[in-house]
């Protein structure tokens, strides 16, 4: 009886020890699995951090893609655009230079001091009043007198009045040294003999100039019918025949 009890006790202790060992192994396995699971994301996170730092991970790839406009094709495109802008600016400057050269070839406008001027009677008959102003280039360069001269009529009483322009279209008029250009002033002739309009001088400003000269009204010119209004007209400058 005693031996049987002793044997049962050994069996129970052995079984308990086996259960304890099994429980320990189970706990160890669970702990190892949890540790591995915990360490795996950490390793992955570490790998991702290294990829971002080293520029080899997906995030780094996206960053490199975003950076391409600044360092790759984007730079080329921007440079090309900039080059086109510069090219356009240079093209504009080139065209402006050609235009300036073309204008220079045609000659700049004549200055008042470069012209010798005189007013003469040019009436074709006794019914048509006409005075012509001659402008001779006394400078050593070719210059332009294209357009209308500014003209004021000064009267014997000291007053003056501007002469209206005619409706003709001016022509390009370049004067070489020694050449002469002319323009005319047409007006109605006084046939009554009682008109009080008595011009004494022409105040002439060449085309595209600001300085004027005073020319005597031709003594042999036909009497001008007043008043000084749009019936008196100045015509464009042209080359003398």
Secondary structure as the mmCIF struct_conf table of DSSP 4:
data_model
#
loop_
_struct_conf.conf_type_id
_struct_conf.id
_struct_conf.beg_label_comp_id
_struct_conf.beg_label_asym_id
_struct_conf.beg_label_seq_id
_struct_conf.end_label_comp_id
_struct_conf.end_label_asym_id
_struct_conf.end_label_seq_id
HELX_RH_AL_P HELX_RH_AL_P1 UNK A 2 UNK A 54
TURN_TY1_P TURN_TY1_P1 UNK A 55 UNK A 55
BEND BEND1 UNK A 57 UNK A 57
HELX_RH_AL_P HELX_RH_AL_P2 UNK A 58 UNK A 71
BEND BEND2 UNK A 72 UNK A 72
HELX_RH_AL_P HELX_RH_AL_P3 UNK A 73 UNK A 106
HELX_LH_PP_P HELX_LH_PP_P1 UNK A 108 UNK A 108
STRN STRN1 UNK A 109 UNK A 109
HELX_LH_PP_P HELX_LH_PP_P2 UNK A 110 UNK A 111
HELX_RH_3T_P HELX_RH_3T_P1 UNK A 112 UNK A 114
STRN STRN2 UNK A 115 UNK A 121
BEND BEND3 UNK A 124 UNK A 127
STRN STRN3 UNK A 128 UNK A 137
BEND BEND4 UNK A 139 UNK A 141
STRN STRN4 UNK A 143 UNK A 144
BEND BEND5 UNK A 147 UNK A 147
STRN STRN5 UNK A 150 UNK A 155
TURN_TY1_P TURN_TY1_P2 UNK A 156 UNK A 157
BEND BEND6 UNK A 158 UNK A 158
STRN STRN6 UNK A 160 UNK A 162
HELX_LH_PP_P HELX_LH_PP_P3 UNK A 163 UNK A 163
STRN STRN7 UNK A 164 UNK A 165
BEND BEND7 UNK A 167 UNK A 167
HELX_LH_PP_P HELX_LH_PP_P4 UNK A 168 UNK A 170
STRN STRN8 UNK A 174 UNK A 175
TURN_TY1_P TURN_TY1_P3 UNK A 177 UNK A 178
STRN STRN9 UNK A 180 UNK A 188
STRN STRN10 UNK A 189 UNK A 189
HELX_LH_PP_P HELX_LH_PP_P5 UNK A 190 UNK A 190
BEND BEND8 UNK A 192 UNK A 193
STRN STRN11 UNK A 199 UNK A 205
TURN_TY1_P TURN_TY1_P4 UNK A 207 UNK A 208
STRN STRN12 UNK A 212 UNK A 216
HELX_LH_PP_P HELX_LH_PP_P6 UNK A 217 UNK A 218
TURN_TY1_P TURN_TY1_P5 UNK A 219 UNK A 220
BEND BEND9 UNK A 221 UNK A 221
HELX_LH_PP_P HELX_LH_PP_P7 UNK A 222 UNK A 223
STRN STRN13 UNK A 224 UNK A 224
HELX_LH_PP_P HELX_LH_PP_P8 UNK A 225 UNK A 225
BEND BEND10 UNK A 226 UNK A 227
BEND BEND11 UNK A 229 UNK A 229
TURN_TY1_P TURN_TY1_P6 UNK A 230 UNK A 231
BEND BEND12 UNK A 232 UNK A 232
STRN STRN14 UNK A 233 UNK A 234
STRN STRN15 UNK A 238 UNK A 239
#
